[in-house]
Amino acid sequence: MNTATATRPESTPEHKAGVIRNGVNLDQLVGTIEAIKANPALAQFQFRTKTCWDGCGRSVTRIQGFSGAGQEDTSRSRPFEVASDEPPVLLGGNSAPNAVELVLTALASCLSVGYAYNAAAQGIPIEALEFDLEGDIDLHGFLGLSDQVRPGFRDIRLTYRVRSDAPREKLQALCDYVQRTSPVLDIIRNAVPVAVELAG
């Protein structure tokens, strides 16, 4: 798939009129692409979260501010809250998904956005899009019972379904492109430096 074709919406009469496709405003999408091409510094974003332990296996993360496009974003008047917990078999209260389930959620959400946006840019109408994910973990690593077993997922399997009148080859090519440009898939597939420190 041609990168330019995948990232820049096609110029059609309906686009010039301000079309919304797959819920995506193509004028805004084109504007964002053109602004970043003109000023690459606008592409730099920093996202932040704050997590507080809430007893036993539960924690609550608050997400509000971030910086991007050359400024601090103030569009969120209140923070989002995302809870996590563990199921009873892992000694938790079962009040929310656990952290590794949230990783699967983040991956599917990222791929969903990438697929819908790029489909819109290419003129591909999407009627429905679903992702099923499975991840396998061996608790020997997490429980410190073996230093030969990694604590995290040893593999993740993802199946997606798309309902669209576009040819299957085009939908597959789009999926291949989205995999190459997905931030969360990149985070999972490639090592990311993580600095950890105990605050004074």
C-alpha positions as CSV (number, residue, x, y, z in Angstrom):
1,M,0.0,0.0,0.0
2,N,1.2,3.5,-0.9
3,T,1.9,5.5,2.3
4,A,0.8,8.7,0.7
5,T,-2.5,7.1,-0.3
6,A,-3.0,5.6,3.2
7,T,-2.3,8.8,5.1
8,R,-3.8,11.5,2.9
9,P,-7.5,11.5,2.1
10,E,-8.4,11.3,-1.5
11,S,-9.5,14.6,-3.1
12,T,-13.0,14.1,-4.3
13,P,-15.9,16.5,-4.9
14,E,-17.6,15.3,-1.7
15,H,-14.4,15.8,0.3
16,K,-14.2,19.4,-0.9
17,A,-17.7,19.9,0.3
18,G,-16.7,18.7,3.8
19,V,-17.6,15.0,4.0
20,I,-17.8,13.0,7.1
21,R,-16.8,9.3,6.5
22,N,-16.8,6.6,9.2
23,G,-17.5,9.5,11.6
24,V,-14.2,11.2,10.6
25,N,-14.1,14.8,9.5
26,L,-11.9,14.6,6.4
27,D,-11.3,18.4,6.3
28,Q,-9.9,18.2,9.9
29,L,-7.8,15.1,9.0
30,V,-6.3,16.8,5.9
31,G,-5.7,20.0,8.0
32,T,-3.8,18.0,10.6
33,I,-1.7,16.3,8.1
34,E,-0.9,19.5,6.3
35,A,-0.1,21.4,9.5
36,I,2.4,18.7,10.6
37,K,4.0,18.7,7.2
38,A,4.5,22.4,7.5
39,N,5.6,22.4,11.1
40,P,7.0,18.9,12.2
41,A,7.2,20.1,15.8
42,L,3.4,19.9,16.0
43,A,3.6,16.1,15.9
44,Q,5.2,15.9,19.4
45,F,2.7,14.8,22.0
46,Q,3.1,13.8,25.7
47,F,0.3,11.9,27.4
48,R,0.1,11.6,31.2
49,T,-1.7,9.5,33.8
50,K,-1.9,9.4,37.6
51,T,-2.7,6.1,39.3
52,C,-3.6,5.6,43.0
53,W,-3.8,2.3,44.7
54,D,-7.3,1.7,46.1
55,G,-6.7,-1.4,48.3
56,C,-6.0,-5.0,47.6
57,G,-5.7,-5.5,43.8
58,R,-7.7,-2.4,42.9
59,S,-6.3,0.9,41.6
60,V,-7.8,4.0,39.9
61,T,-6.1,5.9,37.1
62,R,-7.1,9.5,36.4
63,I,-6.4,10.9,32.9
64,Q,-6.9,14.5,32.0
65,G,-4.1,16.7,30.7
66,F,-1.7,16.2,27.8
67,S,0.4,18.3,25.6
68,G,0.4,18.3,21.8
69,A,0.3,20.4,18.7
70,G,2.6,22.9,20.4
71,Q,0.5,23.5,23.5
72,E,-1.1,22.2,26.7
73,D,-4.5,20.7,25.9
74,T,-7.4,22.1,28.0
75,S,-10.3,20.4,26.3
76,R,-11.0,18.0,29.2
77,S,-12.9,19.8,32.0
78,R,-12.9,16.7,34.2
79,P,-10.5,13.7,34.3
80,F,-11.4,10.3,32.9
81,E,-11.2,7.5,35.5
82,V,-10.1,4.0,34.6
83,A,-10.3,1.4,37.4
84,S,-8.4,-1.9,37.4
85,D,-8.7,-4.9,39.8
86,E,-8.1,-8.6,39.8
87,P,-10.5,-11.5,39.6
88,P,-11.1,-13.5,42.8
89,V,-8.8,-16.3,41.7
90,L,-6.0,-13.7,41.7
91,L,-7.1,-12.4,45.1
92,G,-8.9,-9.3,43.8
93,G,-12.3,-7.9,44.3
94,N,-13.4,-8.4,40.6
95,S,-14.6,-4.8,40.4
96,A,-12.8,-3.9,37.1
97,P,-10.7,-5.5,34.4
98,N,-7.1,-6.2,35.3
99,A,-4.0,-4.5,33.9
100,V,-3.2,-7.0,31.2
101,E,-6.8,-7.0,30.0
102,L,-6.5,-3.2,29.7
103,V,-3.4,-3.7,27.6
104,L,-5.5,-5.8,25.2
105,T,-8.2,-3.1,25.3
106,A,-5.6,-0.4,24.5
107,L,-4.3,-2.4,21.5
108,A,-7.7,-3.1,20.0
109,S,-8.8,0.6,20.6
110,C,-5.6,1.8,18.8
111,L,-6.1,-0.5,15.9
112,S,-9.8,0.5,15.6
113,V,-8.9,4.2,15.4
114,G,-6.2,3.5,12.9
115,Y,-8.5,1.4,10.7
116,A,-11.4,3.8,10.8
117,Y,-9.3,6.9,10.1
118,N,-7.3,5.4,7.3
119,A,-10.4,3.8,5.8
120,A,-12.1,7.2,5.8
121,A,-9.0,8.7,4.1
122,Q,-9.1,6.1,1.4
123,G,-12.8,6.3,0.7
124,I,-13.6,2.9,2.3
125,P,-16.9,2.9,4.1
126,I,-16.9,0.8,7.3
127,E,-20.3,-0.5,8.5
128,A,-18.9,-2.5,11.4
129,L,-15.5,-3.3,12.9
130,E,-14.7,-5.8,15.7
131,F,-11.6,-7.2,17.3
132,D,-11.2,-10.3,19.4
133,L,-8.0,-10.6,21.4
134,E,-6.4,-13.3,23.6
135,G,-3.2,-13.1,25.5
136,D,-1.4,-15.9,27.4
137,I,0.5,-15.4,30.6
138,D,2.4,-17.9,32.8
139,L,2.2,-16.7,36.5
140,H,5.6,-18.3,37.3
141,G,7.1,-15.0,36.2
142,F,4.7,-12.6,38.0
143,L,4.9,-14.6,41.2
144,G,8.7,-14.8,41.2
145,L,8.7,-18.5,41.0
146,S,11.0,-18.6,37.9
147,D,13.4,-16.2,36.3
148,Q,13.1,-18.2,33.1
149,V,9.5,-17.2,32.5
150,R,8.7,-13.6,31.5
151,P,6.0,-11.9,33.7
152,G,4.1,-10.5,30.7
153,F,2.2,-11.9,27.8
154,R,4.2,-14.6,25.9
155,D,1.9,-14.2,22.9
156,I,-1.2,-12.3,21.8
157,R,-3.6,-13.4,19.1
158,L,-6.0,-11.0,17.4
159,T,-8.8,-11.6,15.0
160,Y,-10.7,-8.8,13.4
161,R,-13.9,-8.6,11.3
162,V,-14.8,-5.8,9.0
163,R,-18.2,-5.2,7.3
164,S,-17.6,-3.2,4.2
165,D,-18.4,-3.3,0.5
166,A,-14.7,-2.7,-0.3
167,P,-12.8,-5.6,-1.9
168,R,-11.2,-8.0,0.6
169,E,-7.7,-7.3,-0.9
170,K,-8.2,-3.6,-0.1
171,L,-9.3,-4.3,3.4
172,Q,-6.3,-6.6,4.0
173,A,-3.9,-4.0,2.6
174,L,-5.4,-1.5,5.0
175,C,-5.0,-3.8,7.9
176,D,-1.3,-4.3,7.0
177,Y,-0.8,-0.5,6.8
178,V,-2.6,0.1,10.2
179,Q,-0.3,-2.5,11.8
180,R,2.8,-0.5,10.6
181,T,1.5,2.8,12.0
182,S,-0.3,1.7,15.3
183,P,1.4,3.3,18.3
184,V,0.2,0.7,20.8
185,L,1.1,-2.2,18.5
186,D,4.5,-0.6,18.2
187,I,4.8,-0.3,22.0
188,I,4.0,-4.0,22.4
189,R,6.2,-5.3,19.6
190,N,9.2,-3.2,20.3
191,A,11.1,-2.5,23.5
192,V,10.4,1.0,24.9
193,P,12.8,2.5,27.5
194,V,11.0,2.9,30.8
195,A,12.6,5.0,33.6
196,V,11.4,4.1,37.1
197,E,12.3,6.0,40.2
198,L,11.1,6.1,43.8
199,A,10.1,9.7,44.6
200,G,11.8,11.3,47.7
